[in-house]
Amino acid sequence: MEPQEIQRVIQYVTARTSHSRDTIEDIVETGLQELTSLAQTSTQTFDREHLLEYVCQWTIRRTKHPEPMIREILECSGKWLDDLCRTMDKKDSEEVSQPDQN
């Protein structure tokens, strides 16, 4: 996900919640980084509910913000999380369908 897209997510969530921009930025960036890392290292497929739960718990441990706040912010940014998941699923499918050329 490009930095401009992350900033759009942060602006969107900031406009729709009562939390500070700095807090939202911390939570969104932490959650998206872990989601990206998970997608790059895991071969397992997760449904949205379990993936959101995992990212919430990871973000709680990393940021020390309260769980209700993290859930609200990550659920509000759910559209982008879903888009990121679809992009990674598509990338994985393309890599599986194209044999290694070496």
All heavy atoms as an XYZ file, in Angstrom:
840
protein
N       0.850     -1.164      0.000
C       0.000      0.000      0.000
C       0.900      1.232      0.000
O       1.825      1.322      0.786
C      -0.904     -0.038      1.229
C      -1.953      1.034      1.265
S      -3.078      0.830      2.669
C      -4.511      0.263      1.815
N       0.591      2.143     -0.875
C       1.397      3.356     -1.022
C       1.159      4.318      0.153
O       0.070      4.337      0.731
C       1.021      4.067     -2.331
C       1.295      3.250     -3.575
C       2.767      3.032     -3.807
O       3.560      3.960     -3.547
O       3.129      1.938     -4.252
N       2.166      5.127      0.493
C       2.015      6.081      1.599
C       0.829      7.040      1.411
O       0.156      7.389      2.379
C       3.336      6.847      1.610
C       4.315      5.919      0.974
C       3.536      5.121     -0.037
N       0.556      7.437      0.162
C      -0.575      8.332     -0.087
C      -1.892      7.640      0.264
O      -2.807      8.275      0.788
C      -0.635      8.764     -1.562
C       0.585      9.505     -2.037
C       1.651      8.559     -2.605
O       1.751      7.385     -2.250
N       2.472      9.075     -3.494
N      -1.994      6.362     -0.031
C      -3.204      5.610      0.281
C      -3.378      5.475      1.799
O      -4.479      5.595      2.323
C      -3.164      4.237     -0.380
C      -4.436      3.456     -0.236
C      -5.607      3.983     -1.055
O      -5.417      4.879     -1.898
O      -6.726      3.509     -0.835
N      -2.280      5.239      2.496
C      -2.341      5.153      3.957
C      -2.808      6.487      4.539
O      -3.631      6.517      5.454
C      -0.979      4.726      4.543
C      -0.663      3.288      4.115
C      -0.968      4.855      6.066
C       0.733      2.833      4.444
N      -2.316      7.580      3.988
C      -2.744      8.899      4.457
C      -4.235      9.128      4.196
O      -4.934      9.728      5.005
C      -1.913     10.008      3.816
C      -0.482     10.046      4.310
C      -0.394     10.135      5.828
O      -1.032     10.971      6.459
N       0.397      9.257      6.430
N      -4.739      8.618      3.065
C      -6.166      8.707      2.779
C      -6.989      7.942      3.810
O      -8.043      8.394      4.241
C      -6.474      8.155      1.379
C      -6.891      9.247      0.432
C      -7.170      8.697     -0.926
N      -5.858      8.577     -1.538
C      -5.543      7.843     -2.567
N      -6.454      7.124     -3.157
N      -4.329      7.801     -3.052
N      -6.503      6.759      4.191
C      -7.180      5.966      5.218
C      -7.217      6.756      6.523
O      -8.263      6.864      7.172
C      -6.468      4.610      5.442
C      -7.084      3.861      6.606
C      -6.490      3.757      4.185
N      -6.084      7.313      6.898
C      -5.992      8.068      8.149
C      -6.937      9.270      8.122
O      -7.646      9.538      9.096
C      -4.526      8.478      8.412
C      -3.698      7.221      8.697
C      -4.431      9.490      9.546
C      -2.196      7.430      8.639
N      -6.982      9.982      7.009
C      -7.889     11.124      6.888
C      -9.342     10.680      6.985
O     -10.162     11.328      7.657
C      -7.653     11.849      5.567
C      -6.357     12.604      5.531
C      -6.044     13.172      4.157
O      -6.696     12.847      3.161
N      -5.030     14.023      4.093
N      -9.682      9.594      6.320
C     -11.052      9.070      6.338
C     -11.478      8.724      7.760
O     -12.543      9.117      8.216
C     -11.128      7.842      5.423
C     -12.474      7.158      5.425
C     -13.493      7.585      4.584
C     -12.721      6.068      6.262
C     -14.727      6.956      4.578
C     -13.957      5.430      6.260
C     -14.951      5.877      5.417
O     -16.165      5.249      5.424
N     -10.628      7.976      8.468
C     -10.956      7.549      9.824
C     -10.991      8.749     10.770
O     -11.867      8.833     11.642
C      -9.977      6.467     10.316
C     -10.253      6.095     11.760
C     -10.053      5.225      9.428
N     -10.086      9.690     10.604
C     -10.057     10.884     11.446
C     -11.361     11.673     11.311
O     -11.907     12.162     12.308
C      -8.854     11.777     11.083
O      -7.643     11.031     11.282
C      -8.804     13.028     11.937
N     -11.881     11.745     10.094
C     -13.119     12.490      9.862
C     -14.346     11.786     10.447
O     -15.359     12.426     10.712
C     -13.319     12.699      8.367
N     -14.251     10.489     10.669
C     -15.408      9.720     11.115
C     -15.367      9.266     12.567
O     -16.289      8.640     13.046
C     -15.592      8.513     10.206
C     -16.251      8.960      8.911
C     -16.027      8.022      7.765
N     -16.639      8.531      6.545
C     -16.153      9.514      5.807
N     -15.050     10.135      6.181
N     -16.746      9.904      4.701
N     -14.278      9.561     13.247
C     -14.184      9.185     14.658
C     -13.760     10.401     15.474
O     -13.388     11.438     14.921
C     -13.159      8.046     14.873
O     -11.853      8.527     14.572
C     -13.484      6.821     14.036
N     -13.780     10.244     16.776
C     -13.407     11.352     17.667
C     -11.964     11.243     18.161
O     -11.557     12.000     19.024
C     -14.354     11.367     18.872
O     -14.248     10.153     19.585
N     -11.203     10.306     17.598
C      -9.831     10.092     18.060
C      -8.865     11.026     17.341
O      -9.124     11.482     16.238
C      -9.428      8.639     17.824
C     -10.398      7.675     18.418
N     -10.608      7.559     19.780
C     -11.252      6.799     17.838
C     -11.529      6.651     20.009
N     -11.945      6.171     18.842
N      -7.733     11.281     17.978
C      -6.740     12.185     17.396
C      -6.087     11.561     16.167
O      -5.991     10.341     16.034
C      -5.673     12.543     18.428
O      -4.792     11.447     18.624
N      -5.635     12.421     15.301
C      -4.984     11.958     14.071
C      -3.740     11.126     14.392
O      -3.476     10.119     13.743
C      -4.609     13.154     13.197
C      -4.106     12.737     11.832
C      -3.703     13.946     10.990
N      -3.580     13.662      9.588
C      -2.729     12.819      9.041
N      -1.921     12.112      9.789
N      -2.666     12.633      7.738
N      -2.971     11.540     15.391
C      -1.759     10.800     15.758
C      -2.084      9.390     16.237
O      -1.390      8.431     15.885
C      -0.980     11.543     16.849
C      -0.345     12.829     16.344
O      -0.176     12.975     15.112
O      -0.027     13.689     17.184
N      -3.136      9.260     17.020
C      -3.548      7.945     17.512
C      -4.008      7.070     16.354
O      -3.630      5.903     16.251
C      -4.676      8.093     18.554
O      -4.180      8.853     19.647
C      -5.159      6.741     19.034
N      -4.819      7.647     15.481
C      -5.311      6.899     14.318
C      -4.157      6.474     13.431
O      -4.097      5.330     12.975
C      -6.340      7.743     13.543
C      -7.594      7.895     14.398
C      -6.650      7.128     12.187
C      -8.587      8.909     13.881
N      -3.226      7.371     13.209
C      -2.065      7.049     12.378
C      -1.275      5.884     12.982
O      -0.887      4.943     12.270
C      -1.175      8.283     12.234
C       0.012      8.082     11.328
C       0.775      9.379     11.100
O       0.680     10.311     11.937
O       1.461      9.450     10.072
N      -1.059      5.924     14.279
C      -0.330      4.854     14.967
C      -1.037      3.507     14.787
O      -0.416      2.502     14.423
C      -0.203      5.210     16.450
C       0.644      4.230     17.242
O       1.589      3.631     16.666
O       0.373      4.079     18.449
N      -2.336      3.504     14.992
C      -3.100      2.251     14.913
C      -3.186      1.742     13.483
O      -2.945      0.557     13.221
C      -4.498      2.452     15.526
C      -4.362      2.643     17.048
C      -5.430      1.290     15.188
C      -5.624      3.093     17.740
N      -3.513      2.608     12.547
C      -3.651      2.189     11.148
C      -2.329      1.688     10.594
O      -2.262      0.620      9.968
C      -4.229      3.339     10.285
C      -4.093      3.038      8.800
C      -5.689      3.592     10.642
N      -1.262      2.428     10.818
C       0.041      2.005     10.296
C       0.484      0.687     10.919
O       0.997     -0.195     10.219
C       1.085      3.096     10.500
C       0.888      4.259      9.551
C       1.937      5.347      9.699
O       2.719      5.316     10.685
O       1.970      6.230      8.829
N       0.287      0.523     12.211
C       0.669     -0.726     12.883
C      -0.137     -1.891     12.333
O       0.422     -2.946     12.009
C       0.469     -0.604     14.404
O       1.269      0.476     14.891
C       0.864     -1.886     15.114
N      -1.441     -1.717     12.207
C      -2.298     -2.778     11.688
C      -1.971     -3.144     10.250
O      -1.880     -4.325      9.904
N      -1.783     -2.141      9.407
C      -1.479     -2.415      8.000
C      -0.102     -3.061      7.823
O       0.074     -3.930      6.971
C      -1.577     -1.133      7.169
C      -2.981     -0.568      6.978
C      -2.925      0.753      6.231
C      -3.876     -1.559      6.251
N       0.863     -2.637      8.626
C       2.196     -3.247      8.541
C       2.134     -4.719      8.888
O       2.748     -5.555      8.217
C       3.175     -2.524      9.467
C       3.603     -1.172      8.962
C       4.413     -0.407     10.001
O       4.604     -0.850     11.133
N       4.873      0.776      9.623
N       1.393     -5.056      9.926
C       1.292     -6.467     10.316
C       0.515     -7.263      9.278
O       0.885     -8.391      8.960
C       0.643     -6.613     11.691
C       0.490     -8.052     12.131
C       1.783     -8.850     12.166
O       2.896     -8.269     12.195
O       1.706    -10.089     12.174
N      -0.527     -6.686      8.730
C      -1.294     -7.364      7.682
C      -0.419     -7.627      6.466
O      -0.429     -8.725      5.905
C      -2.507     -6.520      7.301
C      -3.463     -7.120      6.289
C      -4.030     -8.441      6.790
C      -4.578     -6.141      5.993
N       0.374     -6.663      6.080
C       1.290     -6.827      4.957
C       2.335     -7.891      5.253
O       2.619     -8.760      4.425
C       1.968     -5.482      4.613
O       0.957     -4.528      4.300
C       2.915     -5.627      3.443
N       2.894     -7.847      6.444
C       3.888     -8.840      6.845
C       3.287    -10.246      6.846
O       3.903    -11.194      6.352
C       4.429     -8.497      8.231
O       5.295     -9.492      8.687
N       2.096    -10.364      7.370
C       1.419    -11.651      7.404
C       1.177    -12.175      5.992
O       1.397    -13.358      5.706
C       0.090    -11.523      8.156
C      -0.728    -12.794      8.327
C       0.028    -13.805      9.189
C      -2.067    -12.459      8.964
N       0.765    -11.300      5.108
C       0.500    -11.708      3.727
C       1.768    -12.165      3.015
O       1.726    -13.071      2.182
C      -0.133    -10.551      2.960
N       2.889    -11.563      3.345
C       4.146    -11.915      2.694
C       4.752    -13.200      3.239
O       5.527    -13.855      2.558
C       5.147    -10.774      2.843
C       4.759     -9.549      2.063
C       5.645     -8.355      2.377
O       6.361     -8.326      3.364
N       5.573     -7.347      1.532
N       4.397    -13.568      4.459
C       5.044    -14.724      5.084
C       4.143    -15.929      5.268
O       4.633    -17.028      5.488
C       5.614    -14.344      6.471
O       4.556    -13.875      7.303
C       6.695    -13.286      6.338
N       2.839    -15.735      5.184
C       1.913    -16.837      5.446
C       1.410    -17.454      4.149
O       1.151    -16.762      3.174
C       0.714    -16.329      6.256
O      -0.201    -17.377      6.467
N       1.263    -18.756      4.165
C       0.678    -19.454      3.022
C      -0.765    -19.834      3.312
O      -1.446    -20.380      2.461
C       1.476    -20.729      2.699
O       1.489    -21.559      3.873
C       2.890    -20.392      2.280
N      -1.219    -19.527      4.504
C      -2.571    -19.858      4.926
C      -3.544    -18.747      4.525
O      -3.196    -17.571      4.520
C      -2.596    -20.031      6.441
C      -3.901    -20.534      6.983
C      -3.801    -20.816      8.487
O      -2.753    -20.639      9.084
N      -4.891    -21.237      9.068
N      -4.770    -19.127      4.186
C      -5.814    -18.169      3.863
C      -6.695    -17.964      5.095
O      -7.036    -18.918      5.780
C      -6.685    -18.697      2.705
O      -5.832    -18.964      1.591
C      -7.725    -17.684      2.297
N      -7.034    -16.708      5.374
C      -7.851    -16.370      6.531
C      -9.132    -15.692      6.072
O      -9.115    -14.934      5.109
C      -7.102    -15.394      7.455
C      -5.804    -15.923      7.968
C      -4.616    -15.622      7.332
C      -5.772    -16.719      9.100
C      -3.404    -16.106      7.809
C      -4.574    -17.204      9.586
C      -3.383    -16.900      8.936
N     -10.237    -15.938      6.800
C     -11.443    -15.174      6.495
C     -11.324    -13.810      7.165
O     -10.492    -13.596      8.047
C     -12.713    -15.921      6.908
C     -12.814    -16.171      8.400
O     -12.621    -15.213      9.183
O     -13.070    -17.315      8.803
N     -12.167    -12.882      6.737
C     -12.073    -11.497      7.181
C     -12.186    -11.380      8.703
O     -11.439    -10.650      9.337
C     -13.159    -10.668      6.508
C     -13.059     -9.188      6.828
C     -14.264     -8.426      6.266
N     -14.051     -7.006      6.259
C     -14.145     -6.233      7.343
N     -14.405     -6.761      8.513
N     -13.956     -4.931      7.248
N     -13.132    -12.082      9.284
C     -13.368    -11.983     10.728
C     -12.134    -12.392     11.532
O     -11.723    -11.694     12.460
C     -14.553    -12.864     11.117
C     -14.901    -12.790     12.584
C     -16.077    -13.687     12.945
O     -16.939    -13.920     12.083
O     -16.105    -14.149     14.097
N     -11.524    -13.505     11.172
C     -10.341    -13.971     11.903
C      -9.133    -13.072     11.652
O      -8.336    -12.832     12.559
C     -10.016    -15.420     11.528
C     -11.014    -16.383     12.073
N     -11.930    -17.011     11.286
C     -11.257    -16.782     13.345
C     -12.697    -17.781     12.046
N     -12.311    -17.654     13.301
N      -9.011    -12.599     10.435
C      -7.897    -11.709     10.109
C      -8.018    -10.391     10.876
O      -7.038     -9.909     11.455
C      -7.868    -11.452      8.608
C      -6.645    -10.749      8.063
C      -5.374    -11.511      8.404
C      -6.767    -10.578      6.568
N      -9.221     -9.833     10.925
C      -9.422     -8.591     11.666
C      -9.144     -8.808     13.146
O      -8.514     -7.972     13.804
C     -10.842     -8.055     11.452
C     -11.161     -6.734     12.131
C     -10.226     -5.614     11.673
C     -12.607     -6.347     11.881
N      -9.577     -9.936     13.684
C      -9.318    -10.246     15.098
C      -7.817    -10.324     15.368
O      -7.314     -9.765     16.350
C      -9.998    -11.564     15.484
C      -9.768    -11.954     16.926
C     -10.354    -10.978     17.927
O     -11.353    -10.307     17.622
O      -9.784    -10.880     19.041
N      -7.097    -11.008     14.495
C      -5.644    -11.134     14.668
C      -4.977     -9.754     14.605
O      -4.145     -9.418     15.457
C      -5.051    -12.052     13.594
C      -3.552    -12.021     13.595
C      -2.826    -12.730     14.544
C      -2.853    -11.238     12.687
C      -1.436    -12.669     14.583
C      -1.466    -11.181     12.711
C      -0.772    -11.895     13.657
O       0.599    -11.812     13.684
N      -5.334     -8.961     13.603
C      -4.718     -7.641     13.447
C      -5.068     -6.751     14.635
O      -4.220     -6.002     15.124
C      -5.119     -6.999     12.103
C      -4.658     -5.554     12.022
C      -4.529     -7.799     10.942
N      -6.291     -6.838     15.137
C      -6.668     -6.066     16.332
C      -5.805     -6.459     17.525
O      -5.265     -5.591     18.224
C      -8.139     -6.277     16.665
S      -9.282     -5.363     15.631
N      -5.689     -7.751     17.779
C      -4.900     -8.208     18.933
C      -3.433     -7.806     18.791
O      -2.801     -7.400     19.767
C      -5.046     -9.725     19.111
C      -6.434    -10.157     19.525
C      -6.890     -9.505     20.812
O      -6.158     -9.402     21.790
N      -8.139     -9.041     20.815
N      -2.881     -7.939     17.600
C      -1.497     -7.546     17.349
C      -1.321     -6.048     17.619
O      -0.367     -5.627     18.282
C      -1.113     -7.870     15.903
C       0.234     -7.354     15.525
C       0.517     -6.184     14.884
C       1.493     -7.969     15.792
N       1.867     -6.045     14.730
C       2.489     -7.124     15.279
C       1.867     -9.156     16.415
C       3.832     -7.438     15.360
C       3.221     -9.446     16.493
C       4.184     -8.598     15.974
N      -2.254     -5.259     17.116
C      -2.174     -3.805     17.266
C      -2.319     -3.400     18.729
O      -1.638     -2.479     19.192
C      -3.230     -3.123     16.372
O      -3.049     -3.579     15.024
C      -3.095     -1.623     16.398
N      -3.182     -4.081     19.465
C      -3.327     -3.804     20.904
C      -1.994     -4.020     21.608
O      -1.550     -3.192     22.410
C      -4.423     -4.705     21.519
C      -5.799     -4.290     21.020
C      -4.360     -4.672     23.045
C      -6.892     -5.318     21.278
N      -1.352     -5.122     21.318
C      -0.067     -5.426     21.984
C       1.027     -4.427     21.605
O       1.844     -4.066     22.440
C       0.370     -6.842     21.627
C      -0.451     -7.878     22.333
C       0.060     -9.288     22.077
N      -0.876    -10.250     22.594
C      -1.766    -10.899     21.863
N      -1.823    -10.710     20.558
N      -2.598    -11.754     22.414
N       1.034     -4.038     20.353
C       2.094     -3.134     19.886
C       1.892     -1.688     20.330
O       2.858     -0.998     20.651
C       2.190     -3.184     18.356
C       2.587     -4.523     17.773
C       4.001     -4.856     18.083
N       4.863     -3.865     17.497
C       6.035     -4.094     16.986
N       6.527     -5.306     16.994
N       6.757     -3.136     16.477
N       0.644     -1.206     20.283
C       0.406      0.219     20.544
C      -0.017      0.521     21.974
O       0.072      1.665     22.406
C      -0.690      0.767     19.612
O      -1.933      0.114     19.913
C      -0.318      0.579     18.144
N      -0.518     -0.505     22.681
C      -1.016     -0.343     24.056
C      -2.261      0.540     24.140
O      -2.645      0.971     25.222
C       0.063      0.221     24.995
C       1.364     -0.549     24.989
C       1.188     -1.953     25.490
C       2.546     -2.619     25.642
N       2.641     -3.934     25.154
N      -2.921      0.814     23.022
C      -4.184      1.546     23.039
C      -5.293      0.581     23.453
O      -5.174     -0.626     23.272
C      -4.492      2.139     21.661
C      -3.552      3.213     21.243
N      -3.410      4.408     21.924
C      -2.686      3.290     20.202
C      -2.512      5.155     21.330
N      -2.044      4.497     20.279
N      -6.398      1.105     23.987
C      -7.485      0.226     24.428
C      -8.171     -0.491     23.261
O      -8.305      0.060     22.166
C      -8.463      1.171     25.136
C      -8.032      2.542     24.827
C      -6.646      2.506     24.281
N      -8.606     -1.702     23.551
C      -9.207     -2.542     22.517
C     -10.404     -1.896     21.813
O     -10.473     -1.946     20.576
C      -9.615     -3.885     23.117
C     -10.196     -4.834     22.104
C     -10.459     -6.210     22.667
O     -10.077     -6.494     23.817
O     -11.048     -7.015     21.941
N     -11.352     -1.287     22.527
C     -12.496     -0.695     21.809
C     -12.073      0.364     20.786
O     -12.639      0.450     19.701
C     -13.345     -0.075     22.923
C     -12.971     -0.837     24.156
C     -11.509     -1.179     23.986
N     -11.075      1.166     21.143
C     -10.582      2.193     20.235
C      -9.965      1.550     18.994
O     -10.242      1.955     17.858
C      -9.541      3.075     20.926
C      -8.926      4.118     20.012
S      -7.476      4.934     20.713
C      -8.146      5.647     22.194
N      -9.143      0.549     19.188
C      -8.476     -0.113     18.065
C      -9.505     -0.770     17.155
O      -9.433     -0.657     15.932
C      -7.430     -1.112     18.577
C      -6.248     -0.331     19.152
C      -6.972     -2.063     17.463
C      -5.182     -1.149     19.799
N     -10.465     -1.449     17.737
C     -11.517     -2.091     16.935
C     -12.290     -1.058     16.118
O     -12.558     -1.257     14.937
C     -12.470     -2.879     17.812
C     -11.852     -4.144     18.310
C     -12.875     -5.056     18.958
N     -12.207     -6.228     19.447
C     -11.830     -7.246     18.700
N     -12.059     -7.234     17.407
N     -11.212     -8.282     19.230
N     -12.648      0.045     16.754
C     -13.393      1.092     16.051
C     -12.588      1.626     14.863
O     -13.114      1.760     13.754
C     -13.730      2.233     17.012
C     -14.460      3.375     16.339
C     -14.680      4.567     17.247
O     -14.176      4.573     18.396
O     -15.357      5.503     16.801
N     -11.329      1.909     15.093
C     -10.488      2.488     14.042
C     -10.234      1.481     12.921
O     -10.366      1.810     11.736
C      -9.173      3.027     14.642
C      -9.487      4.265     15.490
C      -8.138      3.327     13.563
C      -8.351      4.756     16.343
N      -9.888      0.244     13.266
C      -9.619     -0.748     12.221
C     -10.889     -1.138     11.465
O     -10.847     -1.361     10.252
C      -8.929     -1.973     12.808
C      -7.498     -1.743     13.289
C      -6.915     -3.010     13.882
C      -6.615     -1.209     12.172
N     -12.008     -1.198     12.155
C     -13.269     -1.492     11.460
C     -13.665     -0.335     10.547
O     -14.192     -0.544      9.465
C     -14.370     -1.828     12.458
C     -14.165     -3.197     13.073
C     -15.156     -3.531     14.175
O     -16.082     -2.720     14.439
O     -15.003     -4.598     14.775
N     -13.391      0.885     10.974
C     -13.676      2.051     10.143
C     -12.786      2.057      8.895
O     -13.200      2.500      7.832
C     -13.475      3.329     10.955
S     -14.061      4.818     10.158
N     -11.591      1.559      9.031
C     -10.679      1.479      7.883
C     -10.825      0.154      7.149
O     -10.009     -0.181      6.301
C      -9.236      1.690      8.340
O      -8.841      0.656      9.219
N     -11.898     -0.579      7.445
C     -12.121     -1.906      6.880
C     -12.118     -1.955      5.361
O     -11.663     -2.931      4.766
N     -12.620     -0.921      4.694
C     -12.635     -0.904      3.226
C     -11.223     -1.065      2.676
O     -10.980     -1.829      1.758
C     -13.250      0.406      2.734
C     -13.155      0.607      1.230
C     -13.465      2.050      0.866
C     -13.340      2.338     -0.590
N     -12.055      2.067     -1.177
N     -10.280     -0.362      3.267
C      -8.897     -0.451      2.790
C      -8.263     -1.774      3.186
O      -7.475     -2.331      2.429
C      -8.087      0.739      3.309
C      -8.425      1.981      2.562
C      -7.870      2.417      1.406
C      -9.436      2.934      2.901
N      -8.466      3.579      1.008
C      -9.429      3.932      1.908
C     -10.349      3.045      3.955
C     -10.285      5.022      1.925
C     -11.214      4.135      3.978
C     -11.168      5.104      2.970
N      -8.591     -2.260      4.354
C      -8.087     -3.582      4.750
C      -8.595     -4.642      3.781
O      -7.841     -5.522      3.353
C      -8.526     -3.917      6.181
C      -7.944     -3.068      7.304
C      -8.614     -3.424      8.629
C      -6.452     -3.224      7.404
N      -9.875     -4.546      3.411
C     -10.439     -5.495      2.454
C      -9.754     -5.383      1.100
O      -9.428     -6.391      0.473
C     -11.940     -5.266      2.289
C     -12.731     -5.635      3.533
O     -12.183     -6.341      4.408
O     -13.899     -5.207      3.622
N      -9.530     -4.150      0.636
C      -8.850     -3.946     -0.643
C      -7.443     -4.522     -0.617
O      -7.001     -5.160     -1.571
C      -8.787     -2.458     -1.012
C     -10.138     -1.882     -1.392
O     -11.088     -2.673     -1.623
O     -10.251     -0.647     -1.458
N      -6.735     -4.313      0.483
C      -5.385     -4.837      0.620
C      -5.404     -6.366      0.599
O      -4.579     -6.991     -0.067
C      -4.740     -4.319      1.909
C      -3.290     -4.698      2.173
C      -2.380     -4.242      1.044
C      -2.834     -4.105      3.485
N      -6.360     -6.956      1.285
C      -6.478     -8.419      1.293
C      -6.757     -8.951     -0.111
O      -6.167     -9.947     -0.539
C      -7.581     -8.868      2.240
S      -7.162     -8.654      3.974
N      -7.663     -8.292     -0.838
C      -7.985     -8.740     -2.204
C      -6.771     -8.621     -3.113
O      -6.497     -9.498     -3.922
C      -9.152     -7.945     -2.765
C     -10.499     -8.440     -2.292
C     -11.623     -7.815     -3.088
N     -11.764     -6.396     -2.850
C     -12.442     -5.862     -1.843
N     -13.047     -6.635     -0.967
N     -12.526     -4.557     -1.712
N      -6.030     -7.541     -2.961
C      -4.823     -7.353     -3.773
C      -3.815     -8.457     -3.492
O      -3.224     -9.022     -4.412
C      -4.188     -5.972     -3.479
O      -5.133     -4.962     -3.799
C      -2.916     -5.771     -4.272
N      -3.639     -8.801     -2.221
C      -2.685     -9.848     -1.863
C      -3.166    -11.216     -2.327
O      -2.375    -12.025     -2.789
C      -2.425     -9.823     -0.367
C      -1.586     -8.622      0.027
S      -1.133     -8.669      1.737
C      -2.234     -7.442      2.371
N      -4.475    -11.459     -2.238
C      -5.022    -12.724     -2.728
C      -4.799    -12.855     -4.228
O      -4.428    -13.913     -4.725
C      -6.519    -12.832     -2.435
C      -6.803    -13.179     -0.989
O      -5.868    -13.618     -0.276
O      -7.963    -13.012     -0.571
N      -5.018    -11.770     -4.959
C      -4.827    -11.774     -6.410
C      -3.358    -12.031     -6.745
O      -3.032    -12.824     -7.621
C      -5.276    -10.443     -7.004
C      -5.164    -10.392     -8.503
C      -5.632     -9.065     -9.036
C      -5.414     -9.019    -10.529
N      -5.673     -7.708    -11.090
N      -2.468    -11.378     -6.017
C      -1.031    -11.561     -6.239
C      -0.636    -13.013     -5.989
O       0.091    -13.618     -6.774
C      -0.236    -10.636     -5.321
C       1.265    -10.760     -5.483
C       1.980     -9.852     -4.498
C       3.455    -10.148     -4.530
N       4.029    -10.374     -3.238
N      -1.149    -13.590     -4.899
C      -0.859    -14.990     -4.585
C      -1.378    -15.914     -5.672
O      -0.696    -16.851     -6.086
C      -1.461    -15.395     -3.241
C      -0.750    -14.751     -2.062
O       0.374    -14.240     -2.257
O      -1.326    -14.748     -0.958
N      -2.566    -15.649     -6.172
C      -3.150    -16.478     -7.230
C      -2.327    -16.400     -8.505
O      -2.121    -17.404     -9.182
C      -4.580    -16.034     -7.525
O      -5.401    -16.231     -6.415
N      -1.851    -15.208     -8.836
C      -1.036    -15.043    -10.036
C       0.296    -15.771     -9.894
O       0.779    -16.380    -10.842
C      -0.806    -13.555    -10.308
C      -2.049    -12.835    -10.783
C      -1.884    -11.337    -10.859
O      -0.809    -10.812    -10.458
O      -2.822    -10.675    -11.317
N       0.889    -15.729     -8.692
C       2.161    -16.411     -8.493
C       1.986    -17.925     -8.588
O       2.851    -18.610     -9.114
C       2.743    -16.031     -7.127
C       3.276    -14.618     -7.083
C       3.744    -14.214     -5.695
O       3.630    -15.012     -4.745
O       4.237    -13.080     -5.561
N       0.874    -18.441     -8.122
C       0.616    -19.883     -8.184
C       0.378    -20.303     -9.611
O       0.842    -21.362    -10.044
C      -0.592    -20.251     -7.281
C      -1.066    -21.666     -7.557
C      -0.246    -20.071     -5.831
N      -0.326    -19.475    -10.398
C      -0.666    -19.867    -11.769
C       0.498    -19.700    -12.749
O       0.463    -20.260    -13.829
C      -1.878    -19.065    -12.260
O      -1.543    -17.699    -12.372
N       1.517    -18.950    -12.378
C       2.673    -18.753    -13.251
C       3.862    -19.538    -12.707
O       4.422    -19.189    -11.678
C       3.036    -17.275    -13.343
C       1.971    -16.445    -13.997
C       2.367    -14.977    -14.011
O       3.413    -14.576    -13.511
N       1.505    -14.157    -14.591
N       4.274    -20.607    -13.396
C       5.418    -21.379    -12.906
C       6.696    -20.557    -12.960
O       6.842    -19.645    -13.748
C       5.490    -22.564    -13.862
C       4.675    -22.181    -15.053
C       3.718    -21.108    -14.622
N       7.604    -20.899    -12.095
C       8.906    -20.236    -12.027
C       9.637    -20.443    -13.347
O       9.722    -21.546    -13.855
C       9.719    -20.818    -10.872
C      10.961    -20.005    -10.568
O      11.133    -18.925    -11.167
O      11.753    -20.453     -9.738
N      10.167    -19.363    -13.893
C      10.835    -19.408    -15.188
C      12.284    -19.861    -15.104
O      12.953    -20.025    -16.095
C      10.794    -18.015    -15.847
C       9.382    -17.526    -16.114
C       8.620    -18.393    -17.093
O       9.185    -18.904    -18.048
N       7.337    -18.606    -16.826
N      12.804    -20.086    -13.906
C      14.222    -20.473    -13.748
C      14.424    -21.926    -13.878
O      13.917    -22.828    -13.575
C      14.751    -19.995    -12.411
C      14.813    -18.480    -12.368
O      14.918    -17.834    -13.405
N      14.730    -17.909    -11.188
